[in-house]
Amino acid sequence: MSGHSSFQSNNAIINWIEYRLPIFGFINDSLVVYPTPKNLNYWWNMGSLAGVMLVLQIVTGIILAMHYTPHADLAFASTEHIMRDVNYGWMMRYMHANGGSMFFIVVYIHIFRGMYYGSYKAPRELLWWLGIIIFILMMATAFMGYVLPWGQMSFWGATVITNLFSAVPLVGEEIVAWLWGGFAVAQPTLNRFYSLHYLLPFVIFAVVFIHLWALHVHKSNNPLGIDIKGPQDTIPFHPYYTVKDLYGMGIFGIIFAWLLFFAPNLLGEPDNYIPANPLVTPTHIVPEWYFLPFYAILRAVPDKLFGVIAMFASLFILFALPWLDTSKVRSARFRPVYKMLFWAFFINCFVLGYIGGKPAEGIFIIVGRLSTVLYFLFFLVLPFIGWFERPRKLPESISTAVLESSGGGGSSDGAPDGAAAKAEDRG
């Protein structure tokens, strides 16, 4: 991103362009000779997969926008028109809808990987912040996109979620009226959401560019969580990690293709194939699956205002993670107590997701409240863990750990204890 490029070419045309606009040097330095820790494992594929999914969402979204009509009387019919009359329209719509779900799966894994290996710690705090901002923008984009088909769940989901802002003291009602563009979810609401849903992916793209810029300043973290000591700890990004990324994309593509062609409605709601009816409320209103943990936290608090505060706090507390975690060691490989708490937190997030999809009654309320307390407790105990935990000894360098690992069990992921560490990570 900065400094002098090492790019050289014997082609006069390329050199002419490069002198005036050093785009080839930028690509070479960022994607070819970029020094990357030599022990990255396949969990690091998620960043490139997220980038691929973002591009796919933008491309399919533009194609769908050519045939969609953002009008309350025509939106549902135009969606059906895309599915039935437009050449490969069904595939574009399913690819866009399921692509959103796959995008979130990749990003969730990316976030959990960053938490496990301590990628949020200094000097990568801004990199972490930018990642959380991208995640929040994704949530806003996905919510607005879910409203566009104007089915029953779309309409009532928009009504319930936008109504949450009415809990804000003094200005809540004004915020809701601005979101709706009137006194109820109707045509002005659909216009606003369509416009913002089209705009926000390009905002995400811009933030992703800054995210990558921040990544290239201090380089990628690695499974050991230790700093690069010299050239012996790195390898060029190409061909080593381009091949690894392509392999990961192949596996990901198989899963995505199965979902797209064999179970395209697996992650959707049947009620959304019913046109929106303001006079008929669905029996059980639920958001898309990737919002369910936060929806469970919202419902766990009896008071509407404090429920909204808890829901937003569950997101914004991630910004404080670099300072809540006081340990000097990054990777959970060397932190036995943090590792145990991390996996408990990971399981608890799945429990919250399950509870978010169930009715707010009986045992589901009790489990939801307990899981909400455990969610926030994880962040609150982190400072104490950092003070009292006794981490395992860190390896001298990435290169040393890779060599020891290769000698012990043939692993190339940089595990310090050979086959044992490799088995530990798989577990």
BELURFEN-V280410 format. One line per field, one symbol per residue. ss: DSSP state (a for helix, b for strand, c for the rest). phi: phi as a letter, one per 30 degrees, with the letter a starting at -180 (. if undefined). psi: psi as a letter, one per 20 degrees, with the letter a starting at -180 (. if undefined). A space follows every 50 residues. Layout:
ss = ???
phi = ???
psi = ???
This chain:
ss = cccccccccccaaaaaaaaaccaaaaaaaaaaccbbbccccaaaaaaaaa aaaaaaaaaaaaaaacccccccccaaaaaaaaaaccccaaaaaaaaaaaa aaaaaaaaaaaaaaaaccccccccaaaaaaaaaaaaaaaaaaaaaaaacc baaaaaaaaaaaaaaaaccccaaaaaaaaaccccccaaaaaaaaaaaaaa aaaaaaaaaaaaaaaaaaccccccccccccaaabbbcccaaaaaaaaaaa aaaaaaaaaaaacccccccaaaacbcccccccccccccaaaaaaaaaaaa cccaaaaaaaaaaaaaaaaaaaaacccccccaaacaaaaaaaaaaaaaaa aaaaaaccccccaaaaaaaaaaaaaaaaaaaaaaaaaacccccccccaaa aaaaaaaaacccccccccaaaaaaaac
phi = .bicdcdbbcdddddddddcbddddddddcbccedbedcdcddddddddd ddddddddddddddddcdcdbedbdddddddddccdehdedddddddddd ddededddddddddddcidddeccddededdddedddddddddddddddh cddddddddddddddddddiceddddddddilcadaeeddedddddddde eddeedddededdddddciddbedicddcledcbbddccdcddddddddd ddddddddddccbdceccceddcceebdcbcddbcbddedcdeddddedd cdddddddddddddddddddeecddcddcdddecbddddddddddedddd ddddddccddahddddddddddddeddedddeeddddcdcddddddaddd ddddddddaidbciddciddddddddd
psi = hrapqjpqqiphgghgghhhnlhhhggghhifjopppjjpaihihhghhh gghggghgghggghhhiqomphiigghhghgghhhppkhhhgghhgghhg ghghgghgggghghhgjkiirpkkghggghghgggghgggggghhhhhil aghgghggggghihiiipqgjghhgghgghjbjrobghgggghgghhhgh hhgggghgghghghhigjrqrrhhkqqphahiirqqgpigihggghghhg gghggghggghhlhjhjrphiijpqpoiiopqgopqaqhiigghhgggih phpgghggggghhhgihhhighhhoiqipgpihjnhghgghghggghhhh gggghhiqqmqchhgghggghgghghhghhighhghhiqnqrpqrhrggg hgggghhhjjqjjjphkchghghghh.
